[in-house]
Amino acid sequence: MRIERAAQGLSVGADVPSAVCPAKDDVARLRARLPTDHGLTVFDAETQDTSYGILTVAGVPLIFDTHRKTGRFVSTAELLTEVVRSVSVTPVAIERFSRIAFRQGLLSIPYTSCFFKDNLHVYAFHGPVRGMDLAAIGSSVAQTERKLAGAVASLWPSIPSPVRGAQIDMLRGRRQARYEADLEVLRRRLRGA
């Protein structure tokens, strides 16, 4: 993806903010903590005690969690909770959204498959989209989660419509989630339980 090549040109070693482009600084910090190579993104967080919950945007509940990595906090929201059948969305639409997120200092993580074990998150993306996360970074849990919530709300119209539609279809039982437990957590929020 072009966004990956553009992000690789950033200086990921520095954690010193730049007055010129703070959004690029945030993406550089995210890339240092969630490296991506050949469609594989790996996030190996330091914390066992994670913050997690449900973020609701436009009436749609989304799972989020926050982990610490090298002195910063990374919070991710599942724009699309992993589904069994892939979503029909063009690579152009995925790249367009990734560029929009990038300009706001966020990292879009579309994936074909993912694996979680404790605090290790591995996302593989090659071809079909079965899930999509959005990541934000900050210096505290509260700041990072506020940033993520604001970003998801402001970017909601820019998320490719097939991705938003698939999340809604999953909640309505028209699309199967990979993990029934994830779906039940989201449905509980919809029911107000």
N, C-alpha and C positions, 0 to 999 in steps of 0.2 A: 504494500500500500504506500502511496506517496507520503502520507502523513508520517509513517514510520521513518522514511528516509529523511524527511525534514527535521524530525525530532532528534535523529541521531547526530545531526550537526550541532546540536546545542551542547554547551559545556555542562556535563552532569556532575562533575566533581565539586563544583563550588556550591556552597549553601549560603552564599552572601547575596542578599537581594540586589537587584539592579533597578535603578530609577528609570531606566529606559523602557523596560518591558517586564513588569512583574508577572504577567501571565506566562511568559516564556520561562521565567525562573521557576514557577510552580510546576510546569510541565517537566523541566529539567530535573527537579527534585523527585517528581513522580517516576520519571524514567530511570533514575538512579535506584529507586526502591522497587520498581516493577519492570525489570528489563524485558525487552521484547526482541526476539531474533527469529526470523523465518517463520512467523506466525505463532510462535510460542511465547507466552507472557508468564513470568514466574514472580510470585510475591511470597516471600518467606518472611513473615512477620516475626517480631521478637516476643510479642505478648501472648500469654495464655488467657489472660482476662480481657476479653473483648467487650466492647460496647456494641449492642445491636438493637434493632427494632424495626418498626414499620414507618415508612414515610408515605403520606398520601398526597397525590398530585392529581388534580382534576377528577377527584373521586376514585382514583385507581391506587390501591395499596402496592407499595414496593418494599421489598426487604432491603435493609442496609446493615452494614457493620463497619466497625472502626478498629484498627490495629495500630500498634506503635512499630516504627521501623527507623532505626538509626536517629533517634532523637526527635522525630516528627511523627505525626499521626496521619494515617491514610484511611479515608472513609470511602466505601464503595456502595452504590445503590444498584440493585438489579432492575434495570429498565425493562429487561425481559428475563423473567425467571426461566431457567433452562427447560425447554420443551422437547418432546420426543421427536416430533416431525419438524423438519427445518422450515424456516420462514422464507417466503419468496420475496426477497428484497435485493435490489441491484447493488453490485459493488460500488457503483457511483454514488448511490444514496448513503451507503455506509461511510465512504470516504468523505463525502460532503459534511456529514454530521461530525465525523472525527475532526475535521478542520475547524468547524464552529466551536467544538468543545476545546480544542487546542488553543484557540485564540482567547478563551476565557480561563486558561490555566488548568484545564481538566483533561483527563485521559479517558478516552472511549475505549472499551475493551469488548469488541464483538468476539464471539467464540462459537466454534463448532462443537467443542467438547470441553469439559472442565473436570478437575479433580481437586478435592479438598481433603486434607489430613491435618488435623489440629490447626496450626496457623500457616500451613503451606497451601498456597493456591496456585494451581497450574491451569492456564487457559490455552487451548490450541485452536487456531483459526486458520482454516484452509477450505474455502468454498462456501458451504452452506452456513447460515446463521441459526443457531439453536438457543442462543442466549446473548445478552449484552449487559455489561456493567458500565458505570460511569464512576471515575475516581477523582477525589479531591484531596488536597494535602493542607495541613495546618500545624500550628504549634501546640494546640491543645485539642482534647476530644471535643469540647463544646464548640470551639471555633471551627474545627474541621466539619463537624456535622451541620452547623449553621450554613457554612459555605456550600456544602453538598446539597442541602435542602433548597437553598436559594437558587443554586445552579440548575437543579432538576426542574424546578418550577419555571424558571426563565427559558430553559431549553426545550421544555415539553413540546411546543409546536414544531421545533426543528428535528425532533427524533423521527426517523423514517416512519411514515404512517403504517407500513406493514409490521414494524416492531411494536408500536403502540397497540395496534389492532390485535396482534397475537397475544399480548399480555391480557387484554380485555377478554378475548376469546377463551383463554385458559381459565380465567376467573369464572366465566359463564358456562364452563364445561364443554366447550366446543373444540378444545385443544388439550392434549394430555401433557401434564407436567412430568418431567423426568422423575422428580421426587414428590410423592403424594404429600409428605409432611410439609414441604414448602407451600404447596397449594392450600393445605388446610390452615396454615398460619395466616395466609392472605385472606382466605374466605372468612375466617373468624373475625378479622378486622372489618370486612364488609358487613357482617352480621351485627357488628357492634359488640361482640362478646369480649 
